[in-house]
Amino acid sequence: MKEVVVIGAGPSGLILSNSLAGEKFKVSIIDQNSKIGKKLLTTGSGTCNFTNLNMSPERYHGENNRFIYSTLAEYSPDDLINFFGENGILTIRKEDGRCYPRTLESRTFTNFFEAEIKRKNINLYLEEKVLDIKYHDSFEVVTDKRTFLPDILIIASGGKTYKNLGSDGSMFAIIDKLGHRLTKFSPAICRISLFGDFFKKVKGTRFFSNLSLFENDKKLKSYYDEILFTDYGISGPAVLQLSSYALDILNSNKDAYFSIDFLSEFSFEECLNLFSYEFYKEVKFTLRTNLASKIKISLVDALFDEDFLKRYTNTFSIEEIKSIIDRLKNFKLKIKGYKDFDKAQVTRGGVDTREINPKTYESKIIKNLYFVGEVLDIDGDCGGFNLHFAFSSGLKAAKAILGE
């Protein structure tokens, strides 16, 4: 039997190990955490959104974006759903395309892999850190507790985000020493800091709205979901979905803006008709009272001047009404950057995929060395795309190693 060492007990390393273990290969997993799938357990706030029915190469990013094509062609969302279904994990499919285990618990996956590790006699070395990898026609993996001499080595060590969950980026220095190029690192799917102080006035306010991303004056993308104002800027699912694209704009030295449509269910014309009717009907209200029936009062007070809000609705001209609607439907916030690299959900950058065979995930530089998952320079949008890549890259590499 050939000896296989997998560095990393995250989703890509776990599914690969499970697929390889058997008559041909004796598999050992090394991870510096105290339990497997530590970051996996936090995915989707613990609900584990593991794939998305709206799968396409355009949802992935990296210097060599074509790398993902063959993997997505071979492993569709239905393929992953069927794989886990055959292993007893049923799936809930949401209207927006996100897919979850029926239990809505990430633990469903870690429980499955823990059982498989025992059933297939996979050696699991937890709380063990890789210090060095030496290669001279064969591998020598040195940890803080022992030395491994595998025939095949798989690096599934993750990125640089969430250090407390084990992906501290320490493997990248070792990978660099092995001769592999690393692309530029930045956070992806992260909280965004803003210029100004508007957000400080509404810190802690949550609401659902349409959020649009602008490059200078050009609208690029929009997304409807929950938004949260914080003491540094803005967060929430809508922001996380657009954050990677926003940072791409900043990295190209262009201005990036978010625009919030607080009344996204109505067109500008519909708002104008509604406001004109309400402002001039018999019963009069202050502007503050009127707007508080449409959006949160904390937002009303932050968006408009106090004296302006005290005016009665019948005192506003049509042009003033249009100006009010424009502020409610196109409130722009200039993006400064990201908040806390370590708290980003995903790392952008990693092992240059031009040095990896996209059909096998084997290194083009060192034979029998494989890279899977977030350690590679591939990251996906928010919504299950990153876990889909982690699982499918592990399956594809395992299939290549098995010679299938």
Stockholm file with secondary structure:
# STOCKHOLM 1.0

chainA/1-404         MKEVVVIGAGPSGLILSNSLAGEKFKVSIIDQNSKIGKKLLTTGSGTCNFTNLNMSPERYHGENNRFIYSTLAEYSPDDLINFFGENGILTIRKEDGRCYPRTLESRTFTNFFEAEIKRKNINLYLEEKVLDIKYHDSFEVVTDKRTFLPDILIIASGGKTYKNLGSDGSMFAIIDKLGHRLTKFSPAICRISLFGDFFKKVKGTRFFSNLSLFENDKKLKSYYDEILFTDYGISGPAVLQLSSYALDILNSNKDAYFSIDFLSEFSFEECLNLFSYEFYKEVKFTLRTNLASKIKISLVDALFDEDFLKRYTNTFSIEEIKSIIDRLKNFKLKIKGYKDFDKAQVTRGGVDTREINPKTYESKIIKNLYFVGEVLDIDGDCGGFNLHFAFSSGLKAAKAILGE
#=GR chainA/1-404 SS CEEEEEECCSHHHHHHHHHHCSSSEEEEEECSSSSTTTTGGGGGGGTCCCEESSCCGGGEESTTGGGGHHHHHHCCHHHHHHHHHHTTCCEEECTTSEEEETTCCTHHHHHHHHHHHHHTTCEEECSCCEEEEEESSSEEEEESSCEECCSEEEECCCCSSCGGGTCCSTHHHHHHHTTCCBCCCEEESCCEEESSSHHHHTTTCEEEEEEEEEETTEEEEEEEEEEEECSSEEESHHHHHHHHHHHHHHHTTCCEEEEEETTTTSCHHHHHHHHHHHHHSSSCCBHHHHHTTTSCHHHHHHHSCHHHHHSBGGGCCHHHHHHHHHHHHCEEEEEEEESCGGGCSEEECCBCGGGBCTTTCBBSSSTTEEECGGGBSCEECTTTHHHHHHHHHHHHHHHHHHTC
#=GC SS_cons         CEEEEEECCSHHHHHHHHHHCSSSEEEEEECSSSSTTTTGGGGGGGTCCCEESSCCGGGEESTTGGGGHHHHHHCCHHHHHHHHHHTTCCEEECTTSEEEETTCCTHHHHHHHHHHHHHTTCEEECSCCEEEEEESSSEEEEESSCEECCSEEEECCCCSSCGGGTCCSTHHHHHHHTTCCBCCCEEESCCEEESSSHHHHTTTCEEEEEEEEEETTEEEEEEEEEEEECSSEEESHHHHHHHHHHHHHHHTTCCEEEEEETTTTSCHHHHHHHHHHHHHSSSCCBHHHHHTTTSCHHHHHHHSCHHHHHSBGGGCCHHHHHHHHHHHHCEEEEEEEESCGGGCSEEECCBCGGGBCTTTCBBSSSTTEEECGGGBSCEECTTTHHHHHHHHHHHHHHHHHHTC
//
